[in-house]
Amino acid sequence: MISARNLVKRFGDFTALDDVSIDVPEGRVCAVIGASGSGKSTLLRCINQLEPTESGEVLVDGKRIGWTEGRNGPHRASERDLRLQRADIGMVFQHFNLFPHFSVMQNLIEAPMAVRGLSRAEARERASNLLAEVGLEGREDAFPSELSGGQQQRVAIARALCMEPKVMLFDEPTSALDPELVGEVLRVMERLVKKGMTMMVVTHEMDFARDAADRIVFFDQGKIVESGSPGQVLDSPEHPRTQAFLSRLLRVRT
Ligand SMILES: Nc1ncnc2c1ncn2[C@@H]1O[C@H](COP(=O)(O)OP(=O)(O)OP(=O)(O)O)[C@@H](O)[C@H]1O
């Protein structure tokens, strides 16, 4: 469902993604782990083309993101086409990125109305159902500043789902949260996993990665250096950089 092939991303002379290829089949969950600065966020931002890549391609549900098929072959997608393509790719950021001057309901309904063409009534109904699913019924009129971090992140997840995306990308969704609020967001994500959502999750939550992911990839200096089942990568890492990263994590925890 998500297929990134040979992605190369440079910031000036610095190579942030160095020929990265990754596939996430429909209904599967891929956890992306790695040290700070290794390129995990850049990968997600290149998948939905928030960042242009130097080379490589991304297909979501078989469609090449950032490109449109024309009569004379593929050409760069217009902003409008790109917005439509991105609507299939839900994104949840570390810092929630809600619109601060919009209520919870407005945060959810604006994009489905503008991009998917839903009527206000349709969008509100969809939003109400999703807010109930993330445990926030009754908070439609609240503003983001009136909510806890965990509640804001649950709104952000509901907002992404309101577009009925085909896949979801999560960029360290719990790392800006107080520890006691992490669980409520992970539980919402676990429910999505159970429903069969195709997901790519950048995370430092190893318990979540172990339980929810089908595959874990370990990133180091813009490359995937190890990839396998959670058991393989977390319990018997083969690459020395993965071993060092995991033993550092273990030392921090104990
Ligand atoms: N817009 C940018 N301009 C220049 N360099 C950038 C930019 N965005 C990211 N980088 C660099 O690319 C590298 C990868 O960054 P990225 O944010 O993808 O890492 P990460 O693995 O997600 O790290 P973290 O876990 O800290 O979020 C870093 O060295 C970062 O400084």
The ligand as an SDF file (V2000), in Angstrom:
LIG
                    3D

 31 33  0  0  0  0  0  0  0  0999 V2000
   14.8520   21.5380    6.6570 N   0  0  0  0  0  0  0  0  0  0  0  0
   16.0690   21.0650    6.9440 C   0  0  0  0  0  0  0  0  0  0  0  0
   17.1880   21.7330    6.6000 N   0  0  0  0  0  0  0  0  0  0  0  0
   18.4130   21.2410    6.8620 C   0  0  0  0  0  0  0  0  0  0  0  0
   18.6480   20.0670    7.5030 N   0  0  0  0  0  0  0  0  0  0  0  0
   17.5690   19.3510    7.8830 C   0  0  0  0  0  0  0  0  0  0  0  0
   16.2240   19.8130    7.6360 C   0  0  0  0  0  0  0  0  0  0  0  0
   15.3620   18.8780    8.1240 N   0  0  0  0  0  0  0  0  0  0  0  0
   16.1230   17.8910    8.6670 C   0  0  0  0  0  0  0  0  0  0  0  0
   17.4380   18.1810    8.5060 N   0  0  0  0  0  0  0  0  0  0  0  0
   18.5520   17.3430    8.9500 C   0  0  0  0  0  0  0  0  0  0  0  0
   18.3570   16.0430    8.4540 O   0  0  0  0  0  0  0  0  0  0  0  0
   18.7180   15.0670    9.4310 C   0  0  0  0  0  0  0  0  0  0  0  0
   17.5700   14.1430    9.6970 C   0  0  0  0  0  0  0  0  0  0  0  0
   16.5540   14.8680   10.3930 O   0  0  0  0  0  0  0  0  0  0  0  0
   15.2210   14.1730   10.8540 P   0  0  0  0  0  0  0  0  0  0  0  0
   14.3930   15.2170   11.5520 O   0  0  0  0  0  0  0  0  0  0  0  0
   14.6120   13.4580    9.7230 O   0  0  0  0  0  0  0  0  0  0  0  0
   15.7560   13.1220   11.9150 O   0  0  0  0  0  0  0  0  0  0  0  0
   14.9560   12.2250   12.9370 P   0  0  0  0  0  0  0  0  0  0  0  0
   15.5690   10.8760   12.8550 O   0  0  0  0  0  0  0  0  0  0  0  0
   13.5040   12.3430   12.6970 O   0  0  0  0  0  0  0  0  0  0  0  0
   15.3480   12.8850   14.3200 O   0  0  0  0  0  0  0  0  0  0  0  0
   14.4460   13.1280   15.6550 P   0  0  0  0  0  0  0  0  0  0  0  0
   14.2310   11.7770   16.2640 O   0  0  0  0  0  0  0  0  0  0  0  0
   15.3150   14.0120   16.4830 O   0  0  0  0  0  0  0  0  0  0  0  0
   13.1770   13.8000   15.2080 O   0  0  0  0  0  0  0  0  0  0  0  0
   19.1810   15.8470   10.6690 C   0  0  0  0  0  0  0  0  0  0  0  0
   20.5720   15.9200   10.6680 O   0  0  0  0  0  0  0  0  0  0  0  0
   18.5840   17.2100   10.4730 C   0  0  0  0  0  0  0  0  0  0  0  0
   19.3870   18.1990   11.0510 O   0  0  0  0  0  0  0  0  0  0  0  0
  1  2  1  0
  2  3  1  0
  2  7  2  0
  3  4  2  0
  4  5  1  0
  5  6  2  0
  6  7  1  0
  6 10  1  0
  7  8  1  0
  8  9  2  0
  9 10  1  0
 10 11  1  0
 11 12  1  0
 11 30  1  0
 12 13  1  0
 13 14  1  0
 13 28  1  0
 14 15  1  0
 15 16  1  0
 16 17  2  0
 16 18  1  0
 16 19  1  0
 19 20  1  0
 20 21  2  0
 20 22  1  0
 20 23  1  0
 23 24  1  0
 24 25  2  0
 24 26  1  0
 24 27  1  0
 28 29  1  0
 28 30  1  0
 30 31  1  0
M  END
$$$$
